[in-house]
Amino acid sequence: MRSPCLTVVGAINVDLTARVERAPAAGETVADGVLQRGPGGKGANQAVAAARLGADVRLIGGVGDDLDGRGIREHLTAIGVDASGVQTTDGATGTALIVVDATGENSIVVCPGANAAIDADALGIVPGAAVLAQLEVTDAVVSAAARAAGFFALNAAPARPLPDDILAACDLVIVNETEYAQLPGVHDAALLCVTRGAAGARLYRRGELAASAPGVETTVRNTVGAGDAFCAALVVGLLRGDAETNALARACAVGAAAVADDASQPNLNILDAYAVTP
């Protein structure tokens, strides 16, 4: 089967993750943290997951003219992601400050840095390309990506109100239950996926249930990259022509495999999870 081609447009970060027994309350200090540093950002996470799932992936985003930016470019290339569309922009490479507790739950502060300076007029998307985007970049970037795409998937996270032109361009919107409640404008999307954590996911077509899949039991280590792995798997599955029910079930399996890994870009044999027959 020919590998699907996917252009991912989104944020590229360095993740600074503190693993703790429990997250501090407001004004509290906890002293048992273990610090990890690694690549992240929703755009980069989804691009890496899609590449590991066998897609031919190009990433468009922005990094700073700094050691982190150069290291991330090398990392992406080593995995097989085409990073030629990654711009070197003003500001330092983006950083995410993440606290993960013993149950795998997380809280995140994103410092966008170079991600906020991506030139929307220089994305270089091949007209008609399949595009997956998220909301850690500006509306101008998302809108330009949507206009160029032949198939446009949007992971509407972190949730924020969306301009009408972006909503109208979406062939697929992916949200979790919290984002679904925050974004009533997506409820009647052409195709809407709502992820439900351990309960699985549902797919709606113009508000009508089209497919559903149960969650996959797993050991929760870190939920940071699980949603991104799910998004990549669902989009890659649909692009390669999988039935919607199968694509959704396999995406749930990939998300479960990702949540069992400590990293935002899971370094595991995710292909085995993707190959599970629902």
NULUMLUM-985608 format. One record per residue (C-alpha): residue number from 1; residue in one letter; x, y, z. Coordinates in steps of 0.001 Angstrom, whole numbers, plus 500000, padded with zeros to 6 digits. Each point is the difference from the previous one (the first is absolute). Layout:
# NULUMLUM-985608
(r NUM,a,(X,Y,Z)),
...
//
This chain:
# NULUMLUM-985608
(r 1,m,(500000,500000,500000)),
(r 2,r,(501337,503449,499076)),
(r 3,s,(500909,502186,502962)),
(r 4,p,(497645,502967,500432)),
(r 5,c,(501545,503458,499727)),
(r 6,l,(499247,502432,502814)),
(r 7,t,(501057,503578,500703)),
(r 8,v,(499867,500918,503688)),
(r 9,v,(499834,503684,500938)),
(r 10,g,(500577,500799,503644)),
(r 11,a,(502113,500804,503002)),
(r 12,i,(503486,498694,500697)),
(r 13,n,(501202,500147,503604)),
(r 14,v,(502553,498778,502445)),
(r 15,d,(498157,498215,502833)),
(r 16,l,(501342,500442,503525)),
(r 17,t,(498133,497374,502008)),
(r 18,a,(500035,499633,503769)),
(r 19,r,(498712,496637,501163)),
(r 20,v,(498645,500192,503560)),
(r 21,e,(497957,497826,502329)),
(r 22,r,(497336,502702,500100)),
(r 23,a,(499742,503404,498378)),
(r 24,p,(500400,503006,502310)),
(r 25,a,(496958,501973,501083)),
(r 26,a,(499942,503772,499539)),
(r 27,g,(502829,501535,502005)),
(r 28,e,(501470,496604,500893)),
(r 29,t,(503444,498580,499244)),
(r 30,v,(500634,496278,499539)),
(r 31,a,(503560,498739,500070)),
(r 32,d,(499922,496487,498560)),
(r 33,g,(500125,500915,496299)),
(r 34,v,(501978,498197,497327)),
(r 35,l,(500779,502235,497019)),
(r 36,q,(499882,498784,496400)),
(r 37,r,(500757,502010,496864)),
(r 38,g,(498889,499009,496522)),
(r 39,p,(498349,501067,496744)),
(r 40,g,(496336,500950,499999)),
(r 41,g,(497359,502371,498690)),
(r 42,k,(496719,498773,498548)),
(r 43,g,(501123,500469,496413)),
(r 44,a,(503271,498147,500459)),
(r 45,n,(498349,497287,502112)),
(r 46,q,(497388,499306,497333)),
(r 47,a,(502546,500075,497183)),
(r 48,v,(502272,497526,501777)),
(r 49,a,(497105,497671,500821)),
(r 50,a,(498739,500095,496401)),
(r 51,a,(503483,499194,498696)),
(r 52,r,(500297,497092,502415)),
(r 53,l,(496637,498782,498707)),
(r 54,g,(501434,499824,496493)),
(r 55,a,(498831,503291,498484)),
(r 56,d,(502156,502228,497801)),
(r 57,v,(500025,503091,502221)),
(r 58,r,(501015,503634,499528)),
(r 59,l,(499956,502310,503026)),
(r 60,i,(499453,503751,499761)),
(r 61,g,(500693,502096,503082)),
(r 62,g,(502564,502269,501579)),
(r 63,v,(503066,499741,502223)),
(r 64,g,(502505,502532,501243)),
(r 65,d,(503522,500553,498759)),
(r 66,d,(501366,498164,503010)),
(r 67,l,(501411,496671,501139)),
(r 68,d,(496540,498600,500745)),
(r 69,g,(498737,500885,496536)),
(r 70,r,(502942,498355,498288)),
(r 71,g,(499703,496920,502185)),
(r 72,i,(496298,499621,499243)),
(r 73,r,(500617,500233,496244)),
(r 74,e,(502566,497199,500281)),
(r 75,h,(497628,497936,502127)),
(r 76,l,(497146,500329,497489)),
(r 77,t,(502223,499103,497061)),
(r 78,a,(501337,496928,501805)),
(r 79,i,(496435,498745,500519)),
(r 80,g,(499132,500533,496347)),
(r 81,v,(497944,503201,500216)),
(r 82,d,(500643,502534,497234)),
(r 83,a,(500941,503139,501965)),
(r 84,s,(500672,502209,496963)),
(r 85,g,(496852,501997,500796)),
(r 86,v,(501121,500866,503525)),
(r 87,q,(500727,503737,500067)),
(r 88,t,(502683,501645,502104)),
(r 89,t,(498042,502833,501607)),
(r 90,d,(500508,502743,502547)),
(r 91,g,(500164,498954,503627)),
(r 92,a,(501298,496926,501751)),
(r 93,t,(498746,496530,499128)),
(r 94,g,(496697,499393,501804)),
(r 95,t,(500005,498382,503412)),
(r 96,a,(497349,498059,501914)),
(r 97,l,(500268,499713,503786)),
(r 98,i,(498233,496781,500992)),
(r 99,v,(499184,498432,503360)),
(r 100,v,(498976,496327,499913)),
(r 101,d,(498753,498283,503145)),
(r 102,a,(500098,496329,500983)),
(r 103,t,(496689,499297,498222)),
(r 104,g,(501273,501441,496711)),
(r 105,e,(497852,503132,500174)),
(r 106,n,(501701,503203,498945)),
(r 107,s,(499911,503778,500147)),
(r 108,i,(501800,502013,497344)),
(r 109,v,(501161,503569,499448)),
(r 110,v,(500989,500726,496393)),
(r 111,c,(502439,502806,499170)),
(r 112,p,(499508,500242,496215)),
(r 113,g,(503142,501910,499076)),
(r 114,a,(500765,499391,496326)),
(r 115,n,(496621,498313,499445)),
(r 116,a,(498285,503388,500297)),
(r 117,a,(502090,501466,497167)),
(r 118,i,(499343,497475,497201)),
(r 119,d,(499491,501835,496694)),
(r 120,a,(496523,498982,498821)),
(r 121,d,(500810,501247,496484)),
(r 122,a,(502980,497664,499643)),
(r 123,l,(498682,496596,501058)),
(r 124,g,(500770,498406,496656)),
(r 125,i,(497188,497469,500133)),
(r 126,v,(499540,498107,496756)),
(r 127,p,(496508,500960,498738)),
(r 128,g,(497530,497214,500653)),
(r 129,a,(502137,498292,502657)),
(r 130,a,(498526,498119,502951)),
(r 131,v,(500666,502222,503015)),
(r 132,l,(499733,499455,503750)),
(r 133,a,(500187,503096,502218)),
(r 134,q,(499487,500940,503652)),
(r 135,l,(499463,503210,501980)),
(r 136,e,(503429,500609,501545)),
(r 137,v,(500688,502329,497052)),
(r 138,t,(498237,503187,498895)),
(r 139,d,(496627,500162,498251)),
(r 140,a,(501781,501506,496986)),
(r 141,v,(502166,496886,499654)),
(r 142,v,(497053,497628,500472)),
(r 143,s,(497892,501963,497503)),
(r 144,a,(502763,499995,497371)),
(r 145,a,(500474,496258,500460)),
(r 146,a,(496269,499404,499625)),
(r 147,r,(499821,502022,496770)),
(r 148,a,(502829,498036,498413)),
(r 149,a,(498836,496546,501059)),
(r 150,g,(498067,497517,497935)),
(r 151,f,(499115,498116,503203)),
(r 152,f,(500159,501993,503239)),
(r 153,a,(499958,498401,503448)),
(r 154,l,(500072,502198,503093)),
(r 155,n,(500786,498871,503518)),
(r 156,a,(498235,502912,501730)),
(r 157,a,(502352,500091,502972)),
(r 158,p,(500711,501951,502092)),
(r 159,a,(496378,501092,499616)),
(r 160,r,(499256,503554,498910)),
(r 161,p,(497214,501592,497921)),
(r 162,l,(500601,499381,496305)),
(r 163,p,(499343,502352,497080)),
(r 164,d,(497215,498916,497669)),
(r 165,d,(502368,499512,497059)),
(r 166,i,(502026,497414,501907)),
(r 167,l,(496912,498117,501184)),
(r 168,a,(498566,499961,496480)),
(r 169,a,(503236,498551,498583)),
(r 170,c,(500229,497054,502402)),
(r 171,d,(499453,496540,498545)),
(r 172,l,(500744,498485,503420)),
(r 173,v,(500099,501524,503478)),
(r 174,i,(501468,498125,502974)),
(r 175,v,(499281,501073,503597)),
(r 176,n,(499860,498455,503448)),
(r 177,e,(496872,500216,502145)),
(r 178,t,(501086,503224,501717)),
(r 179,e,(500768,501699,496682)),
(r 180,y,(496696,498730,498592)),
(r 181,a,(498155,501800,502814)),
(r 182,q,(502042,503177,499482)),
(r 183,l,(499539,500135,496215)),
(r 184,p,(496322,499734,499017)),
(r 185,g,(500934,501233,496543)),
(r 186,v,(501574,496636,499132)),
(r 187,h,(496968,497876,500935)),
(r 188,d,(498624,499932,496465)),
(r 189,a,(503341,499499,498254)),
(r 190,a,(500091,497902,496848)),
(r 191,l,(501845,497343,501999)),
(r 192,l,(500632,500398,503734)),
(r 193,c,(501980,497672,502245)),
(r 194,v,(499525,500289,503753)),
(r 195,t,(502559,498150,502103)),
(r 196,r,(498837,498732,503383)),
(r 197,g,(503182,498841,501701)),
(r 198,a,(499741,496473,501335)),
(r 199,a,(496439,499785,498639)),
(r 200,g,(501201,500124,496379)),
(r 201,a,(498810,502357,497265)),
(r 202,r,(497023,500877,497844)),
(r 203,l,(499735,501288,496455)),
(r 204,y,(497105,502246,498944)),
(r 205,r,(498931,501092,496529)),
(r 206,r,(498073,503285,500109)),
(r 207,g,(499005,499231,503597)),
(r 208,e,(498904,496409,499367)),
(r 209,l,(501965,497112,501482)),
(r 210,a,(501957,498269,497210)),
(r 211,a,(502385,497705,501898)),
(r 212,s,(501222,499236,503487)),
(r 213,a,(502868,498056,501525)),
(r 214,p,(500709,498889,503567)),
(r 215,g,(503088,500971,501917)),
(r 216,v,(502941,497628,500293)),
(r 217,e,(501145,499041,503490)),
(r 218,t,(503516,501199,500736)),
(r 219,t,(502401,501114,502706)),
(r 220,v,(499900,503785,500212)),
(r 221,r,(503451,501583,500133)),
(r 222,n,(499546,503345,498231)),
(r 223,t,(496999,501441,498183)),
(r 224,v,(501874,502912,498366)),
(r 225,g,(500576,498430,496579)),
(r 226,a,(497109,497545,499916)),
(r 227,g,(497505,502333,498354)),
(r 228,d,(502542,500975,497356)),
(r 229,a,(500749,496354,499204)),
(r 230,f,(496249,499352,499754)),
(r 231,c,(499517,502913,497579)),
(r 232,a,(502842,498823,497788)),
(r 233,a,(498699,496444,499940)),
(r 234,l,(496435,500996,499144)),
(r 235,v,(501040,502324,497175)),
(r 236,v,(502511,497515,498563)),
(r 237,g,(497393,497229,500145)),
(r 238,l,(497370,502056,498194)),
(r 239,l,(502512,501146,497382)),
(r 240,r,(501033,496446,499246)),
(r 241,g,(496359,499035,499495)),
(r 242,d,(499188,498090,503173)),
(r 243,a,(496342,499650,500917)),
(r 244,e,(499062,502643,502555)),
(r 245,t,(499307,497458,502743)),
(r 246,n,(503368,498335,499439)),
(r 247,a,(501882,503293,499832)),
(r 248,l,(498390,501116,503263)),
(r 249,a,(500723,496716,501797)),
(r 250,r,(503621,500000,498875)),
(r 251,a,(500394,503608,501083)),
(r 252,c,(498771,499007,503471)),
(r 253,a,(502587,497203,500050)),
(r 254,v,(502756,502431,499029)),
(r 255,g,(498881,502491,502650)),
(r 256,a,(500096,497250,502622)),
(r 257,a,(503485,498978,498901)),
(r 258,a,(501135,503622,500244)),
(r 259,v,(498567,500594,503459)),
(r 260,a,(502089,497098,501319)),
(r 261,d,(503210,501812,498980)),
(r 262,d,(501743,502775,501955)),
(r 263,a,(500828,502146,496958)),
(r 264,s,(497902,502592,498151)),
(r 265,q,(501229,498315,496801)),
(r 266,p,(499770,496360,501066)),
(r 267,n,(503036,497935,499105)),
(r 268,l,(498249,496655,499758)),
(r 269,n,(498860,497511,497423)),
(r 270,i,(496836,501932,499304)),
(r 271,l,(499609,498204,496668)),
(r 272,d,(498979,496854,501873)),
(r 273,a,(497170,501866,501668)),
(r 274,y,(498932,501541,496704)),
(r 275,a,(499881,496589,498357)),
(r 276,v,(497502,498629,502538)),
(r 277,t,(496877,498803,498219)),
(r 278,p,(496928,501349,501804)),
//
